[in-house]
């Protein structure tokens, strides 16, 4: 009996020891100073200069935000094949190696659906987004970097897989290549955010089969071209929200917008006139902003005025500067007139309204007077 009892005690002690050592191994597998819970590894705000060692292989969520990491080296995530989310916001990352997230025939992070690289110092879009190495990527956040341009095929692979969100806001983007958003079947099933950059020319988005929301607020765009958005005949429900407020838009062409769109923000631009029939085409429109524009209330504006007066239920007002409502700026004797209530017979002769133009005059300090004269001549020419 004593022998049996001794064996049982030994077995129990062995079991306890194994449990204790396995627990110790789990603790030791967590990177130093990081916190590990289930398959989430939290290494935020630890002043790290590189990725920590000993990240558990089964990690699904890796939070490395608010550190001092400057680059993502080759094979940076090669052992973390279960990753779904990588948070690298608020670091000092300037380079992302092409094989940081992928190496052909070695490892593929097929489950990775969210990458946050916002608030870093990237100057270009990481090349890893072009080669098909992130087949499951849905959300990519690149806002608040120092990206100056978007090259051809910059997102070729990830938009073919169907992104939900691509955030490039608050960068220094001036140029967007004509084929920046090209792919074999390019789709953004959510939001493309290019707001608060320095974009002057409306980017070519017609290469996308679909994009639900386009945000170009706070750029320097002067003109909205014909067929600016994806092909609405092939993809009739592809665009629903377009935000173009706080630009310098002076000219909008016919057939610029998607006929089934629901939200169009155009307030705080430099619009003097507008192709009225373009608005009549937007039969599903629910929310339209037009205020804070210097409207020229002449005969050319008739269709626009008729639309506004007959569709007040679609209008919304987001007041940024100056004009409280949709008001006339020209002619001078009509300045401040509310377009929503004006009598259309009071529209002035066209020669009393400055000609709308997408040409922007740029002046340096020494040429101010010359530029002012040219601007006056341009406005008064007929």
C-alpha positions as CSV (number, residue, x, y, z in Angstrom):
1,X,0.0,0.0,0.0
2,X,2.8,2.4,0.9
3,X,4.5,1.7,-2.5
4,X,1.2,2.6,-4.3
5,X,0.8,5.8,-2.3
6,X,4.3,6.7,-3.1
7,X,3.7,6.1,-6.8
8,X,0.6,8.3,-6.7
9,X,2.4,11.1,-5.0
10,X,5.2,10.9,-7.6
11,X,2.7,11.0,-10.4
12,X,0.9,14.0,-8.9
13,X,4.2,15.8,-8.3
14,X,5.2,15.0,-11.9
15,X,2.0,16.4,-13.2
16,X,2.3,19.5,-11.2
17,X,5.9,20.0,-12.3
18,X,4.9,19.6,-16.0
19,X,2.1,22.1,-15.6
20,X,4.4,24.6,-13.9
21,X,7.1,24.2,-16.5
22,X,4.7,24.5,-19.4
23,X,3.3,27.7,-17.9
24,X,6.9,28.9,-17.4
25,X,7.6,28.2,-21.1
26,X,4.6,30.2,-22.2
27,X,5.7,33.1,-20.0
28,X,9.2,32.9,-21.4
29,X,7.9,32.8,-25.0
30,X,6.4,36.2,-24.5
31,X,8.9,39.0,-25.6
32,X,10.5,40.8,-22.7
33,X,8.4,43.7,-21.4
34,X,5.5,42.8,-23.7
35,X,2.2,41.5,-22.5
36,X,0.8,38.3,-24.0
37,X,-2.9,37.3,-23.7
38,X,-4.1,34.3,-25.6
39,X,-2.7,35.0,-29.1
40,X,-2.4,38.8,-28.7
41,X,1.0,40.3,-28.1
42,X,1.1,43.9,-26.9
43,X,4.4,45.6,-27.2
44,X,3.1,49.2,-27.3
45,X,5.0,52.2,-26.0
46,X,8.2,50.3,-25.0
47,X,10.8,52.5,-26.9
48,X,11.7,49.5,-29.1
49,X,14.1,50.2,-32.0
50,X,13.4,46.9,-33.7
51,X,11.0,44.0,-33.6
52,X,11.4,42.0,-30.3
53,X,12.6,38.4,-30.2
54,X,10.6,35.4,-29.1
55,X,7.2,36.5,-30.5
56,X,5.0,33.3,-30.1
57,X,4.5,31.6,-33.4
58,X,0.7,31.4,-33.0
59,X,0.4,35.2,-32.5
60,X,-2.6,36.6,-34.4
61,X,-2.6,40.3,-33.2
62,X,0.7,42.1,-32.8
63,X,0.7,45.6,-31.4
64,X,4.0,47.4,-31.9
65,X,2.6,50.9,-31.9
66,X,4.3,53.9,-30.2
67,X,7.9,52.8,-30.5
68,X,11.0,53.9,-32.3
69,X,11.2,51.1,-35.0
70,X,12.8,52.6,-38.1
71,X,12.6,49.7,-40.6
72,X,11.0,46.4,-41.3
73,X,13.8,44.0,-42.3
74,X,13.6,40.9,-44.5
75,X,11.7,38.0,-43.0
76,X,10.5,40.3,-40.2
77,X,7.4,38.3,-39.7
78,X,8.5,35.0,-41.3
79,X,7.6,32.8,-38.3
80,X,4.2,34.4,-37.6
81,X,2.1,32.7,-40.1
82,X,-1.1,33.1,-38.1
83,X,-1.0,36.9,-38.0
84,X,-4.2,38.7,-38.7
85,X,-3.4,42.2,-37.5
86,X,-0.1,44.2,-37.3
87,X,-0.2,47.6,-35.6
88,X,2.9,49.7,-36.3
89,X,1.4,53.2,-36.0
90,X,3.4,56.0,-34.4
91,X,6.9,54.6,-35.0
92,X,9.7,56.0,-37.1
93,X,9.5,53.6,-40.0
94,X,11.1,54.8,-43.3
95,X,11.6,51.6,-45.1
96,X,9.7,48.3,-45.5
97,X,11.7,45.5,-47.1
98,X,10.0,43.7,-50.0
99,X,10.2,40.4,-48.1
100,X,9.2,41.7,-44.7
101,X,5.7,40.2,-45.0
102,X,6.4,37.6,-47.6
103,X,9.0,35.4,-49.3
104,X,8.1,33.2,-52.3
105,X,8.1,29.5,-51.5
106,X,9.1,30.2,-47.9
107,X,6.3,32.0,-46.1
108,X,3.0,33.7,-46.9
109,X,0.9,35.6,-44.3
110,X,-2.4,34.6,-45.9
111,X,-4.4,35.5,-42.8
112,X,-3.1,39.0,-42.4
113,X,-6.0,41.3,-43.0
114,X,-5.0,44.6,-41.3
115,X,-1.8,46.6,-41.4
116,X,-1.5,49.9,-39.7
117,X,1.6,51.9,-40.7
118,X,0.1,55.3,-40.0
119,X,2.1,58.1,-38.3
120,X,5.5,57.0,-39.7
121,X,8.0,58.6,-42.1
122,X,7.5,56.5,-45.3
123,X,8.1,58.6,-48.4
124,X,6.7,56.0,-50.9
125,X,4.1,53.2,-50.9
126,X,5.8,49.9,-49.8
127,X,6.6,47.7,-52.8
128,X,5.3,44.6,-51.0
129,X,1.7,45.8,-52.0
130,X,2.4,45.1,-55.7
131,X,3.4,41.4,-55.8
132,X,0.5,39.4,-54.5
133,X,2.1,38.5,-51.2
134,X,-0.8,39.6,-49.0
135,X,-3.8,37.8,-50.4
136,X,-6.0,38.4,-47.4
137,X,-5.3,42.1,-46.8
138,X,-8.5,44.2,-46.3
139,X,-7.4,47.3,-44.3
140,X,-4.3,49.3,-45.0
141,X,-3.6,52.5,-43.1
142,X,-0.8,54.7,-44.4
143,X,-2.1,58.1,-43.2
144,X,0.2,60.7,-41.7
145,X,3.4,59.6,-43.5
146,X,5.5,61.6,-45.9
147,X,4.5,59.9,-49.1
148,X,4.9,62.4,-52.0
149,X,3.5,60.4,-54.9
150,X,1.8,57.2,-56.0
151,X,3.5,55.2,-58.8
152,X,1.9,53.0,-61.4
153,X,0.5,49.7,-60.1
154,X,1.4,50.7,-56.5
155,X,-1.5,48.6,-55.1
156,X,-1.8,46.1,-58.0
157,X,-2.0,43.0,-55.9
158,X,-4.0,44.2,-52.9
159,X,-6.8,45.9,-54.8
160,X,-7.2,42.7,-57.0
161,X,-8.0,40.9,-53.8
162,X,-10.6,43.5,-52.8
163,X,-9.6,46.0,-50.1
164,X,-12.1,47.4,-47.7
165,X,-10.1,50.5,-46.7
166,X,-7.1,52.2,-48.1
167,X,-6.2,55.3,-46.1
168,X,-3.5,57.7,-47.6
169,X,-4.8,60.8,-46.0
170,X,-2.6,63.5,-44.5
171,X,0.5,62.8,-46.6
172,X,2.4,65.0,-49.0
173,X,1.0,63.4,-52.2
174,X,1.2,65.7,-55.2
175,X,1.2,63.2,-58.1
176,X,-0.9,60.1,-58.6
177,X,0.1,58.1,-61.6
178,X,-2.5,57.4,-64.3
179,X,-2.3,53.7,-63.5
180,X,-1.8,53.9,-59.7
181,X,-5.0,52.0,-59.1
182,X,-4.8,49.6,-62.0
183,X,-5.2,45.8,-61.6
184,X,-6.7,42.8,-63.4
185,X,-9.9,43.1,-61.3
186,X,-9.3,46.1,-59.0
187,X,-11.8,46.6,-56.2
188,X,-12.0,48.7,-53.1
189,X,-15.1,47.6,-51.4
190,X,-15.0,50.4,-48.8
191,X,-13.1,53.7,-48.6
192,X,-10.3,55.2,-50.6
193,X,-9.1,58.2,-48.5
194,X,-6.7,60.6,-50.2
195,X,-7.8,63.7,-48.2
196,X,-5.6,66.4,-47.0
197,X,-2.8,66.0,-49.5
198,X,-1.4,68.3,-52.2
199,X,-3.1,66.6,-55.2
200,X,-3.8,69.1,-58.0
201,X,-5.2,66.8,-60.7
202,X,-8.1,64.6,-60.1
203,X,-6.7,61.0,-59.9
204,X,-7.7,58.4,-62.4
205,X,-10.1,56.2,-60.6
206,X,-11.9,54.8,-63.6
207,X,-9.4,52.0,-63.6
208,X,-11.1,50.6,-60.5
209,X,-14.0,48.3,-61.0
210,X,-15.5,49.5,-57.8
211,X,-14.9,51.9,-54.9
212,X,-17.7,52.8,-52.5
213,X,-16.4,56.0,-50.9
214,X,-13.9,58.4,-52.4
215,X,-12.5,61.1,-50.1
216,X,-10.5,63.9,-51.7
217,X,-11.2,66.6,-49.3
218,X,-8.6,69.3,-48.6
219,X,-6.5,69.0,-51.7
220,X,-5.7,71.5,-54.5
221,X,-7.9,70.0,-57.2
222,X,-9.2,72.5,-59.8
223,X,-11.2,70.4,-62.2
224,X,-13.4,67.3,-62.1
225,X,-13.0,65.5,-65.5
226,X,-15.6,63.5,-67.4
227,X,-15.9,59.9,-66.2
228,X,-13.8,60.7,-63.2
229,X,-15.2,57.7,-61.3
230,X,-15.5,53.9,-62.1
231,X,-17.5,52.8,-65.1
232,X,-21.1,53.0,-63.8
233,X,-22.5,51.1,-66.8
234,X,-20.5,48.0,-66.0
235,X,-20.7,48.5,-62.2
236,X,-23.9,50.4,-61.5
237,X,-23.7,50.5,-57.7
238,X,-19.9,51.0,-57.3
239,X,-19.8,54.6,-55.9
240,X,-22.0,56.0,-53.3
241,X,-20.1,58.7,-51.4
242,X,-17.7,61.4,-52.9
243,X,-16.1,64.1,-50.8
244,X,-14.6,67.0,-52.7
245,X,-15.0,69.8,-50.3
246,X,-12.2,72.3,-49.4
247,X,-10.5,72.1,-52.8
248,X,-10.1,74.8,-55.5
249,X,-12.5,73.3,-58.0
250,X,-13.6,75.7,-60.6
251,X,-14.8,73.4,-63.3
252,X,-17.0,70.3,-63.3
253,X,-17.6,68.4,-66.6
254,X,-20.7,66.6,-67.7
255,X,-20.7,62.9,-66.8
256,X,-18.3,63.4,-64.0
257,X,-20.2,61.6,-61.3
258,X,-21.8,58.2,-60.8
259,X,-25.6,58.4,-61.4
260,X,-26.4,56.2,-58.4
261,X,-24.3,58.1,-55.9
262,X,-25.9,59.1,-52.6
263,X,-23.5,61.7,-51.1
264,X,-21.6,64.5,-52.9
265,X,-19.8,67.2,-51.0
266,X,-18.7,70.2,-53.1
267,X,-18.8,73.0,-50.5
268,X,-16.0,75.5,-50.0
269,X,-14.6,75.4,-53.6
270,X,-14.3,78.0,-56.3
271,X,-17.4,77.0,-58.4
272,X,-19.0,79.8,-60.3
273,X,-21.2,77.7,-62.4
274,X,-22.1,74.0,-62.8
275,X,-23.6,71.8,-65.5
276,X,-27.1,71.6,-64.2
277,X,-28.0,68.5,-66.2
278,X,-25.2,66.7,-64.4
279,X,-27.1,67.1,-61.1
280,X,-30.4,66.0,-62.7
281,X,-28.7,62.7,-63.6
282,X,-28.0,61.9,-59.9
283,X,-31.4,60.5,-59.2
284,X,-30.4,58.7,-56.0
285,X,-28.6,61.6,-54.4
286,X,-29.5,62.1,-50.7
287,X,-26.9,64.5,-49.4
288,X,-25.5,67.4,-51.5
289,X,-23.4,70.4,-50.3
290,X,-22.9,73.4,-52.5
291,X,-22.5,76.3,-50.1
292,X,-19.3,78.4,-49.8
293,X,-18.8,78.7,-53.5
294,X,-18.8,82.1,-55.4
295,X,-21.8,81.3,-57.7
296,X,-22.2,83.5,-60.7
297,X,-26.0,84.1,-61.1
298,X,-26.2,84.5,-64.8
299,X,-28.3,82.8,-67.4
300,X,-25.8,79.9,-67.8
301,X,-26.7,78.9,-64.3
302,X,-30.4,78.4,-65.0
303,X,-30.5,74.5,-65.0
304,X,-28.4,74.5,-61.8
305,X,-30.8,77.0,-60.1
306,X,-33.8,75.0,-61.1
307,X,-32.3,71.8,-59.7
308,X,-31.4,73.4,-56.4
309,X,-34.8,74.9,-56.0
310,X,-36.6,71.7,-56.8
311,X,-34.3,69.4,-54.7
312,X,-34.0,71.3,-51.4
313,X,-34.6,68.0,-49.6
314,X,-31.3,66.7,-51.0
315,X,-29.3,69.7,-49.8
316,X,-27.1,69.8,-46.7
317,X,-25.1,72.7,-45.4
318,X,-21.6,72.4,-44.0
319,X,-20.5,76.0,-43.4
320,X,-16.8,76.5,-43.5
321,X,-16.3,80.1,-44.6
322,X,-18.2,83.1,-45.9
323,X,-21.4,82.1,-47.5
324,X,-24.2,80.9,-45.1
325,X,-26.2,79.3,-47.9
326,X,-26.0,78.7,-51.6
327,X,-25.6,82.4,-52.6
328,X,-24.7,84.5,-55.6
329,X,-21.3,86.2,-55.7
330,X,-21.8,87.8,-59.1
331,X,-23.1,90.1,-60.5
332,X,-22.3,92.6,-57.8
333,X,-25.9,93.8,-57.4
334,X,-27.0,90.2,-56.7
335,X,-24.3,89.4,-54.2
336,X,-25.7,87.5,-51.2
337,X,-28.9,86.5,-53.0
338,X,-30.2,83.1,-51.9
339,X,-30.3,80.9,-54.9
340,X,-32.8,78.6,-53.2
341,X,-35.5,81.4,-53.2
342,X,-34.4,83.7,-56.1
343,X,-36.6,84.4,-59.1
344,X,-35.0,82.8,-62.1
345,X,-36.1,85.7,-64.3
346,X,-33.6,87.8,-62.3
347,X,-30.6,85.9,-63.6
348,X,-28.2,88.3,-65.3
349,X,-26.8,88.4,-68.7
350,X,-23.9,86.0,-69.1
351,X,-21.3,88.7,-69.8
352,X,-21.9,90.1,-66.3
353,X,-20.5,86.9,-64.7
354,X,-16.8,86.0,-64.8
355,X,-16.0,83.0,-67.0
356,X,-15.4,79.9,-65.0
357,X,-11.9,78.5,-65.6
358,X,-9.7,75.7,-64.2
359,X,-6.6,77.8,-64.7
360,X,-4.9,78.8,-61.5
361,X,-2.6,81.7,-61.3
362,X,0.6,81.2,-59.2
363,X,2.4,84.3,-57.9
364,X,5.7,84.7,-56.2
365,X,6.5,87.8,-54.2
366,X,8.1,89.7,-57.1
367,X,5.4,88.9,-59.6
368,X,2.4,89.7,-57.6
369,X,1.4,92.9,-59.6
370,X,1.9,91.1,-62.9
371,X,-0.2,88.2,-61.8
372,X,-3.0,90.4,-60.5
373,X,-3.2,92.2,-63.9
374,X,-3.3,88.8,-65.7
375,X,-6.0,87.6,-63.4
376,X,-8.1,90.7,-64.0
377,X,-7.7,90.3,-67.7
378,X,-8.6,86.6,-67.5
379,X,-11.8,87.3,-65.5
380,X,-13.0,90.2,-67.7
381,X,-12.3,88.5,-71.1
382,X,-15.3,87.2,-72.9
